Every structure is written in C-alpha cells, then in structure tokens.
C-alpha cells in the first residue's frame, strides 16, 4: 500500500486562551465529523470533506496541542473507525471503494509501504474501548434490545494484525464496559443487583460477583477492579454521584455536584491520567463533560444557556462564540491533557463547514 498524501482541505486559525487552545477548521463547502483518537501527544481526526458537487473525501487531520495541523487524504476507503493496536499504533477500519461487497479492512494509518491490502470482513458496528495485552477491543450493545452484547477482539502478534474474533457475551445484555490493567470488565444491572464480570480476550468469564445496586442505575464504569476499589458514575436525586465499591462488594455513594437536568446520554469515559477520566454527556438543555479522579470531581463544563462551556465548579467560562455546539468526541493527548472536538449544529438548509478542536490541560 502507498502512504497517505498531504492535502490542504481547510482554512485554519488558532486562538491561545487561559483555559484552552482553540483550533478552528473551515472547509470550503461542508465537513462531517466522523471520529477522533489519541495520536502520540496529538489528536487524530477522521472527517468527510465535501466538494461542490456533493462528493466527499475521507481526510485525516493531526492537531497538535499548540493547535497546528497536518492533513492527509485516504485513498483506500470510507466509513472510518479509528483504533489503537496493543502497541498504541494508530489503525483505521474502512470500507474500500468499488467493492462487490461492503467489506471492511483494518490497516495502519501511517507507514503503509510494507503493508499488503488485507482480506475484508463484515463491518463491526461497535465502539473501540481500548487494548488488552494482545488485542484491540470493540463493544457493540443496543440498550433498547435484550440481545447479547458483542465484542470484537482484533488480535495482534509481534505488532502485526493477525485475526479478528467476534464474540457473543453471555447474558445479561446491556453491559457497561471498561478495560483496566489489560482486563475486560463488564457491569450489568439485574433487578436490585449489579453483576460485575471480568472476561478474557476470548469472551470467557474469569471472575464474577453480585453487588447491591442501592437502587442506583449506573451510567458508566470509571474504573473497575476485583482486588481494589471500583468507581461508577450515576445520577441520583438531582445530583451526579460516584458509587464506590470495595474489593468485598461493599458500596458507598459519594455526591459530586448538584445537577438537576436529567442526563440523556453519557459516553465511554476517556482515561487521561492515573485514575482520572473524562465523561461527556448531554441533556435536554445542552451538553458537556466532567473530569473525575477516583471519587473526586475535578471539573464539569456545561453548555446550558452559554455560548461555550461553563465550569460549574469555578464559574469560569470557556467562551466559544457559536450557538448549539455539538461534541463529536473527546480524546487524551498527553498526561492530564485532552482534546474536545466540536461543531456547530447546521440548519436545515445548509451543511456545516466548521470544526473546532479545544486542547486543554488540567490545572
């Protein structure tokens, strides 16, 4: 395969602020945000950039913490899913153009000169969760269905992609998932209990336990362990809380902050430092993200009634002069630092031509 060619699909600008560095990318016609992921201490974006005739190209953009960018065009496919190998190399799964069947290939993003085009496989619709010792792990769950969850484990040997294993997880369904210390942890609500399971890369249950849920519905696993404390994010009685569970299964509920707006969605927490996670969310009135370390809330930014995001702990405003911003993704850059990828919601008559990348380091 050939390496990617550099292109210049955007006009860009950078603003250095006290709370973050803001990079703005503006396409000539339209841009559609697809995915982002950590790339060394930078952010790697995958977006469709449209031409005037409604055709589009898949463009990768590398954004540094200083806001500077490089852009590359994908020659070998569309429908990108970014992921990392166990060696933390950047890969992408794409569906090649002009194929008789809609088959997916998984290839490195950079340094392709010694890579042969692999055999395609059926696309997997899940979300990249993280890596174990030898596999990149994806999770597919439908919280509106009771069918078993699925895991895709992409196995690497000596730094090379070896094979893909599709695994059905034993019931119950609708699990929250986390990877901690290279182990896969699942958590499912079952009546008044939480079922905590540890799986190996083949989907075998290694350990399991039942925990009293205290009537709390878990939104996300922040960290999980059978041998130490686990930390679970929830919303309870107009507050965001952490449910802390020790190795014996005893639980404690710790209040983080008053938050009366019901959360519609939360996304997979992003680990940015030891025991430190960012979780993005949305509600009827806006969206945002919160950063926790174990059972402590470090920051919570919320867009309600703002042009930008206000830290509800400090009242600081991360000002962005746009209405109706959508968070596309959040990823780690370096230790205690992260990037937030956003775009303004387009009206019915025109597509969006702008992407905004915020680079922030915890104070």
N, C-alpha and C positions, 0 to 999 in steps of 0.2 A: 504494500500500500504506500501511497505517497503522503508526505507530510502536508499539513494544512498550510494554505496560503494566507498571508496577511491581507486585510481589506480595511477600508475606512467608511463604514456604513453610517456613522453618527457624527454630528457636531457635539462636542462635549465641553463642559465647564466644571470648575472645581471651586467650592467655597469652603474655607477653613473656619470653623466656629469653635466656641468654647466647649460645646457638648459633643460635636462630631465633625467629621469632614464629609461634605455632601458633593457627590458627583452626579451631574445631570447629563443624560444621553438623549439626544433628539434625532430621530430618524427623519428622512425626507418625507416619507408618506405615512407609515404605520409600523409599530413594533408590538409583538405579542410575547410577553414573558412566559417562559416555559419552566426553567429550573435554575438553581444555583447550588454551589457546593464549595467547600474549602479547597484552595489550591495553594499549597505551601502556606505562606502567611498572607495570601491574597484571596480574592473571591473570583470564582469562575462562573459566568452566566451562560445560559443557553437560551437564545431567543430567536423567534422568526422576525426577520426584517423584510417588509413588503416593498415591492416596486409599484410603479404607477399602473401597471396592468393587472394588479391583484396577484401576481406571482410572488413567491417569497423564497428566501434563503435562510438556512439554519446558520446562525452566527454565534460563535463563542467569543465572549469578552472577558478578559482578565482585568480586574480592577484592584489596584494596589491600595494599601491603607492610606497612602498620600493622595489617592484619587486618580492617579494616572492610569491610562487604559491601553490595552492592545487588543485587536480584533482579528479573528480567524474565521474562514468560511469552511463549512463542512461539505465535502464532495460526495459523501457516501451514504446519506440517508436523512430521514426526518423523524419526528416523534421521539425526541431525545429524553433519556433518563440518565442522569449523571450519578456516578457512584465511585467509591474508592475501593481499591484492592486491599487485601490484608497488609501489604507493604505501603499503603497510603498513596498509591499511584492513581492518577485520575483516569477513569474509564467512562465510556458512554455506551448505552444500548440505543441503537437506531434501527429504523426500518428502511432498507435500501430502496432507492428509486427503481421504477420499472421492473419490479419483481413479479413473477407469475402469481406468487402467493405473498400475503402480508407476513413475512418472517422477519425476525429481529436478530441482529448481530450485535455482539458486545466487543468493543475494541478500545485500545488506548486513545486518548485524545491527542497526545503528542508523541513524538518519536515513533512513528509508524513504519519507518523504512524497512525494518526487518520483520514486519507483521504481514502474514498472509490473510486474505479475507476469509473469515471463519464460516462454517456452515450455519445457516439460520435456524431459528427455533421459534415456536409460537410466542408472541409477546406476553410478558407478565405484567399485570396491571398494578402491582403493589408498590409500596413506598420503600426506598432504601433506608435501613435502620442503622447499620454500622457493620463492623467487621469482627469476626472471631479470629482464632489463630490461623485458619486456612481458608475461610470463606467470607464472601460479601453477602450480607443477609438482607432480604426484602420481605415485607409483610403485606398480605392482602386480606383485608377484613371489610365486611359490609355490616355496619351496625344496625341496619334495617332488616337484616336477614338472620336466620339461625343456622345457616350452613357453616361447616367447619372453616376456620381460618386457614390460609395457606401461607407457606413460607417458600421462597426461592433461595437456595444456597448455591452461590456461584463459587466453585472450588478452584483454588489456585495452588499450583505446585511449582516450587522454585521460581516464583514470580510470574509464572505464565498461567493464563486461564486454561483450566483443564476440562471442566464439565459443569453443567447446570443440573441441580437436583430440585424437583418440585415435590413439596411435602405437604400433606394434609395434617393439620394439627388435631390431635384427639379433642373431642368436645370436653368442656363447653366452648362455644364460639364467642365472638366479640371480646377478644382479649386486648388489653393494653400490653405493649411490648417494650423491652429495654435490653440493651446489651451492656453488661457490667463485668469488668475483668475477663473479657473474652467469652462470657457465658450468656446464653439467651434466657431472659426471664419473661414470663407471661403472668398476667393478672386478670382474672375474670370475676365479675360479680355473680354470685349464686345465692339468691334469696338474701338472707342476712349474713352471708359469709363471703369472704374473698378467697378464691383459690389461687395460690401462688405456686407456679411451676417453673422449674429450671430444665431446659432442653439442651440436648447436644445438637450438632450440625446436621444430624440425620433425622431429627424430629423426635428422638426418644426422650421420654421423661426421666430425668436423672433424680430429681428430688421434687417433692410437693408438700404442701401444708395448707390447712384451712385456718383462716383468720377471721375474727369477728369484725364486721364492717362498721360497727357502731352506727348503722343507718346512713352511712355516707357513700355517695356514688363517686368513685374515683374518676377523675378526668384524665390524668396522665401519671405514669411512673416517672419520677425524677431520678431515683436510683433504687436498686433492689439488691438484696443480699439475704442469704440464709444464715450467714455467720456473723452479721453485724446489723446495723440499722438500715431500714428501708424508708424512703421518703416519697409520699404520694400526694399529688396536688388535687384539691377538691374545692367546691364552693358549697357553703353551708350557712344558712340563716343570714344572708346578705353580707357574708364575709368570704374572702379567699382564705383557705386553711391548708395546712400540711398535716397529713396523717402519718405519724412516725411509728414504725413498727420495729420492735427489737428482735433479737435472734430467737427469743422464746415465744414470739407471736403476740406479745402484749403491745397495745397501741395507745398512743397519746395524740390528741388533736391540738395543734398549735395554730392560733389565729395569726394571719399575716397582715391583713388590711381590710377595712370596710369596703365592700364592693357590692352594691345592691342590684346592679344591672345583671340579669341572668346571662351567663355565657352561652352563646350558641355553639361555638366550636373552639376546640384547642388543638394544637398541632404537636407533633413529636418534639419533645424537648431537645435542645441542642447543648451538648456538653462543651463549655468554653474554658474550663479550668477544673482543678480537683474539686469535686462535689458541687460544682457551680453550673447551673443550667438556665437556658433561656427558653421560655414557652410563649409562643404567640397565641393570640385569641381574638375572637370577635364577639360582638353583642349587637343588639338592635340599634345601638346608638353610635357605634364606632368600632375600632379595632386597636390592637396594641400588643405589647409584650411585657413580660415580667422576668426578672432575673433573681434566682434563689441560690443560696448556698446552704445545703442541708435544710434546717428548719428556719432560716433567716431570709427575709425579703430584702434584697439589695436595692432594687429599683422597680418601678412599674410605670410604663409610659402608655398613655391612653389618648385617643384622638377625639373623644366626645367633646363637641362644642368648640373645637380648636381647628386652626389651620396649622397642622403639625401634630406634635405629641407632647403632652404634659406629664412630667414625673409626679405622680400623686403623692410621693413621699416628701419631695423637696419643693414642689410647686415650680420647678424650672420648666421652661417651655422650649422644646426643640422645634423651632419655627420653620415651617415649610409653606410658602405662600400658594397653596393649592387646596381645592376642596375635594372631599370624597376620595381620599387616598386609600389604595388597596395594598396590603402587604403581600407580596408574591412569595417571599422566602426569607429566612434568616440563617446565616451560617457563621461558624467560627472563622476567624482569621489567624490570630495568634493568642497566646495565653491571656485570658481575661479581656479579649477583644473580639468584636464581631461586626458583621455587616448586615444591614437590613435593606432588602430590595423592594422598592415600591413603584407604583404607577398610579396616575390619576384615572378615576373611572371615566370612561368615554361616554358621550351622549349617544343617542340612538342614530344620529345622522353621520357620525364621523368616528373613525377608529382612533386609538391612542397612539401618539408618536413619541412619547416621552417615558424614560425610565429614570428613577432616582435611586442612588446607592448611598446609604449612610454608613460610614465607618466610625465606630465608637469603641473607646476603651473604658472599662470600669474605673471609676475614680478610686 
